[in-house]
């Protein structure tokens, strides 16, 4: 009698084709893809870079004021990256050019530029 119950239970589950273990792998792959897309969306929102997903032109400054500063500019679906130069020649102003004015910083932090 116990053997009959077991057969009825197995028959109620369906045919052997329905119990294919590879179908479980396909479902796991689908879940992994949904999870990966959710992580990418969360990353973009967390980094406040949703402007890069639109058609607008946008500029983004990364590590502002530091030696490893980087400017990311998006213009017409083209993204360009500009990195700060670490060479002393550019930092001290020894390059070619001419003096065009003087800048003064006030006590309150404002900077005034006076052209020559």
Secondary structure, 3 states (H helix, E strand, C coil): CHHHHHHHHHHHHCCCCCCCHHHHHHHHHHHHHHHHHHHHHHHHHHCCCHHHHCCCCEEEEECCCCCCCEEEEEECCEEEEEECCCCHHHHHCCCCCCCCEEEEECCCCCEEEEEC
